[in-house]
Amino acid sequence: MQKQVAYDVHDSIEAARQPPATPEVVRLAGACATPVDSPARQLQREVAAAFGAKRGWSVRRTVVLGAAYHGVVLSALLMAAIETFSHITS
Protein backbone atom coordinates (compact mmCIF):
# COMPACT_ATOMS: atom_id res chain seq x y z
CA MET A 1 0.00 0.00 0.00
CA GLN A 2 2.73 2.48 0.94
CA LYS A 3 4.77 1.57 -2.14
CA GLN A 4 1.75 2.18 -4.34
CA VAL A 5 1.24 5.63 -2.78
CA ALA A 6 4.92 6.41 -3.30
CA TYR A 7 4.70 5.39 -6.97
CA ASP A 8 1.54 7.47 -7.44
CA VAL A 9 3.20 10.53 -5.90
CA HIS A 10 6.32 9.99 -7.99
CA ASP A 11 4.25 9.69 -11.17
CA SER A 12 2.30 12.84 -10.39
CA ILE A 13 5.52 14.78 -9.73
CA GLU A 14 7.00 13.59 -13.02
CA ALA A 15 3.84 14.55 -14.87
CA ALA A 16 3.88 18.00 -13.30
CA ARG A 17 7.49 18.61 -14.35
CA GLN A 18 6.82 17.99 -18.01
CA PRO A 19 5.70 21.00 -20.07
CA PRO A 20 2.28 20.83 -21.70
CA ALA A 21 2.22 19.08 -25.06
CA THR A 22 0.77 21.99 -27.04
CA PRO A 23 0.47 25.52 -25.73
CA GLU A 24 -2.93 27.16 -26.04
CA VAL A 25 -3.10 29.84 -28.69
CA VAL A 26 -5.51 32.72 -28.25
CA ARG A 27 -6.94 34.00 -31.50
CA LEU A 28 -9.06 37.08 -31.96
CA ALA A 29 -12.36 36.70 -33.77
CA GLY A 30 -12.47 38.12 -37.26
CA ALA A 31 -15.35 39.68 -39.15
CA CYS A 32 -16.37 36.34 -40.65
CA ALA A 33 -16.25 34.38 -37.37
CA THR A 34 -19.51 32.90 -36.11
CA PRO A 35 -20.43 33.31 -32.42
CA VAL A 36 -20.24 30.27 -30.19
CA ASP A 37 -23.65 29.13 -28.96
CA SER A 38 -23.20 26.99 -25.87
CA PRO A 39 -25.65 24.22 -24.94
CA ALA A 40 -26.52 26.12 -21.77
CA ARG A 41 -27.44 29.22 -23.77
CA GLN A 42 -29.55 27.13 -26.16
CA LEU A 43 -31.38 25.49 -23.25
CA GLN A 44 -31.99 28.86 -21.61
CA ARG A 45 -33.42 30.27 -24.85
CA GLU A 46 -35.65 27.22 -25.42
CA VAL A 47 -36.99 27.27 -21.85
CA ALA A 48 -37.66 31.00 -22.06
CA ALA A 49 -39.50 30.58 -25.36
CA ALA A 50 -41.57 27.65 -24.08
CA PHE A 51 -42.38 29.34 -20.77
CA GLY A 52 -43.23 32.63 -22.45
CA ALA A 53 -45.43 31.01 -25.07
CA LYS A 54 -47.28 28.83 -22.57
CA ARG A 55 -48.09 31.50 -20.01
CA GLY A 56 -48.23 34.61 -22.18
CA TRP A 57 -45.33 36.05 -20.20
CA SER A 58 -44.75 39.76 -20.66
CA VAL A 59 -42.31 42.42 -19.57
CA ARG A 60 -45.02 44.05 -17.46
CA ARG A 61 -45.58 40.85 -15.49
CA THR A 62 -41.82 40.53 -14.94
CA VAL A 63 -41.59 44.10 -13.65
CA VAL A 64 -44.61 43.66 -11.35
CA LEU A 65 -43.26 40.41 -9.89
CA GLY A 66 -39.81 41.96 -9.43
CA ALA A 67 -41.32 44.97 -7.65
CA ALA A 68 -43.43 42.73 -5.42
CA TYR A 69 -40.41 40.56 -4.56
CA HIS A 70 -38.28 43.58 -3.69
CA GLY A 71 -41.16 45.07 -1.68
CA VAL A 72 -41.40 41.92 0.43
CA VAL A 73 -37.64 41.79 0.97
CA LEU A 74 -37.43 45.48 1.90
CA SER A 75 -40.39 45.22 4.28
CA ALA A 76 -38.76 42.23 5.99
CA LEU A 77 -35.54 44.21 6.37
CA LEU A 78 -37.48 47.19 7.70
CA MET A 79 -39.29 45.04 10.28
CA ALA A 80 -35.96 43.51 11.36
CA ALA A 81 -34.43 46.98 11.70
CA ILE A 82 -37.37 48.26 13.76
CA GLU A 83 -37.16 45.21 16.01
CA THR A 84 -33.42 45.71 16.46
CA PHE A 85 -33.75 49.40 17.30
CA SER A 86 -36.58 48.72 19.74
CA HIS A 87 -34.33 46.31 21.65
CA ILE A 88 -31.46 48.79 21.66
CA THR A 89 -33.50 51.76 22.90
CA SER A 90 -35.44 49.91 25.59
C-alpha positions as CSV (number, residue, x, y, z in Angstrom):
1,M,0.0,0.0,0.0
2,Q,2.7,2.5,0.9
3,K,4.8,1.6,-2.1
4,Q,1.7,2.2,-4.3
5,V,1.2,5.6,-2.8
6,A,4.9,6.4,-3.3
7,Y,4.7,5.4,-7.0
8,D,1.5,7.5,-7.4
9,V,3.2,10.5,-5.9
10,H,6.3,10.0,-8.0
11,D,4.2,9.7,-11.2
12,S,2.3,12.8,-10.4
13,I,5.5,14.8,-9.7
14,E,7.0,13.6,-13.0
15,A,3.8,14.5,-14.9
16,A,3.9,18.0,-13.3
17,R,7.5,18.6,-14.3
18,Q,6.8,18.0,-18.0
19,P,5.7,21.0,-20.1
20,P,2.3,20.8,-21.7
21,A,2.2,19.1,-25.1
22,T,0.8,22.0,-27.0
23,P,0.5,25.5,-25.7
24,E,-2.9,27.2,-26.0
25,V,-3.1,29.8,-28.7
26,V,-5.5,32.7,-28.2
27,R,-6.9,34.0,-31.5
28,L,-9.1,37.1,-32.0
29,A,-12.4,36.7,-33.8
30,G,-12.5,38.1,-37.3
31,A,-15.4,39.7,-39.1
32,C,-16.4,36.3,-40.7
33,A,-16.3,34.4,-37.4
34,T,-19.5,32.9,-36.1
35,P,-20.4,33.3,-32.4
36,V,-20.2,30.3,-30.2
37,D,-23.6,29.1,-29.0
38,S,-23.2,27.0,-25.9
39,P,-25.6,24.2,-24.9
40,A,-26.5,26.1,-21.8
41,R,-27.4,29.2,-23.8
42,Q,-29.6,27.1,-26.2
43,L,-31.4,25.5,-23.3
44,Q,-32.0,28.9,-21.6
45,R,-33.4,30.3,-24.8
46,E,-35.6,27.2,-25.4
47,V,-37.0,27.3,-21.8
48,A,-37.7,31.0,-22.1
49,A,-39.5,30.6,-25.4
50,A,-41.6,27.7,-24.1
51,F,-42.4,29.3,-20.8
52,G,-43.2,32.6,-22.4
53,A,-45.4,31.0,-25.1
54,K,-47.3,28.8,-22.6
55,R,-48.1,31.5,-20.0
56,G,-48.2,34.6,-22.2
57,W,-45.3,36.1,-20.2
58,S,-44.7,39.8,-20.7
59,V,-42.3,42.4,-19.6
60,R,-45.0,44.1,-17.5
61,R,-45.6,40.9,-15.5
62,T,-41.8,40.5,-14.9
63,V,-41.6,44.1,-13.7
64,V,-44.6,43.7,-11.4
65,L,-43.3,40.4,-9.9
66,G,-39.8,42.0,-9.4
67,A,-41.3,45.0,-7.7
68,A,-43.4,42.7,-5.4
69,Y,-40.4,40.6,-4.6
70,H,-38.3,43.6,-3.7
71,G,-41.2,45.1,-1.7
72,V,-41.4,41.9,0.4
73,V,-37.6,41.8,1.0
74,L,-37.4,45.5,1.9
75,S,-40.4,45.2,4.3
76,A,-38.8,42.2,6.0
77,L,-35.5,44.2,6.4
78,L,-37.5,47.2,7.7
79,M,-39.3,45.0,10.3
80,A,-36.0,43.5,11.4
81,A,-34.4,47.0,11.7
82,I,-37.4,48.3,13.8
83,E,-37.2,45.2,16.0
84,T,-33.4,45.7,16.5
85,F,-33.8,49.4,17.3
86,S,-36.6,48.7,19.7
87,H,-34.3,46.3,21.7
88,I,-31.5,48.8,21.7
89,T,-33.5,51.8,22.9
90,S,-35.4,49.9,25.6
